[in-house]
Amino acid sequence: MEQLRVGICEDDKESRVRLLGMVTESAEKITTEAFESAEDLLDHFYPGKFDLLILDIYMDKMTGIDALEQIRKKDTRVIAAIATTSQDFALESYRLRAARYLEKPVKEEDIRDLIQDVIRKKESEPHFEGESGGERIRVPFDCILFAEQRGKSICLHMDDGQELVFRGRLDDEMGKFPEKYFFRCHKSFLVNLSKICGIDRELLTFVMQDGEQVHIHRQGFFAAKRAYEHYLFSIAEGWKDEGQGADE
């Protein structure tokens, strides 16, 4: 298992130290970072920084719920757990997709169960796996905008702005990417169809969600266009089927 990254936001020092200890002891390969306030957490937060956040609700200024609402605008994937003595914010926490509501004082078994759930979710998520920076890591497919061949390495361009570099060739690694979502539009590019915003016909590129342009091979332009249109059609059909199911 790769490192599990956990952030803890708790303004009470004794509770913060206790949480840090329980999280660290709950499994191997865990890195932790603690914050004394919601403001401090937000100052240091960026998408992809943590796999799990544990937030206290009642803090001096900004509440944990307020912080989670700001975080959800940037990162919809991070798992969040709320620690509190009150159930007053239960509905708000679930609206913001909090995975757990931890009653204070937080119990060791609750932390162990939470950590194991996060590990299972992370390991079962559809992903690309490879060596990057001397470490074996997993990258969820739905975080990848496109893959680019750079010399003898593959660069994964992520939806949070990161670039992860793996040694290898697209020709050899293509089979690891699900054909339903990924399309080889150029000898140097493999694009995630779900992350495309449009096609620039003049430049012969896919325009991605972050504004980047991914080149399409001139001779394969119409095949690339059909692949994208087929993906959009499959999404529309899925919505229609869901609507029919709801009517029934």
C-alpha positions, 0 to 999 in steps of 0.5 A: 500500500502507498502512503495514506495522507491524512490531515487533521484540523482541531483547535484543542491541542490535547484533542489534536495530539490524541487524534494524531496518535490514534491515526498514526497507530491505526495502520502502516504507511500513514503520513499526517499533518495537523492544523490548529484552525480552519483558516490554517488548513485552507491556507495550506490546502490544495486538491490532492494533498490529502486522502482523508481530512478529519475536521472538528466542527466547533473552532474559534472562528471558522467552523469545520463545516465552513472549511469543508464547504470551501474545500469542496469547491476545489476538491470533490474527491478527498474523504472527510470525517467530522468530529464533534460533540453535537449532532446539530450539523449532521445534515450539513456534513452529509450535504458536503459528502462527509463520510463519517460523523465521529462523536467526541471523545473519538474512540480508537476503534472508530478511527481504525474503522475509518482508516481501513474504509479509506484504504479499501476505497483507495485500493479498489478505485480504478487506477493506473499504477506505476513507478514515479520518483522511485515510489510505486503509486496509484493514480485514479483514472478519473483524475487524469486529463491526458497522458503524454509521451516525453522521450522515454517517460510518460507524463500524466497531466492531472486535473489538479494541475500536477504532472506525474512522470513514469518511466515507460512507453504509451505503446506498452501501457495503453492496455492499462487504460479503459478504452471506454474513456481513453483514446489514443489521438496522437502517437504522443497523446492518450486523452481522457474523453470525459475531460474534454471541453471541445474540439479546435478544428483549426489547430486540430486539438482537443480542448481540455477542462483546464484549457490545455490543448491536446494534439490530434493526428491529422490523419486520425482527426475524424476518428478522434472526433467520432470517438468523442461524439460516441462518448457524449452519445453514451453519456446522453443515453445513460441520462435518458435511461436513468430518467426512464427508470425514475418514471417507471 
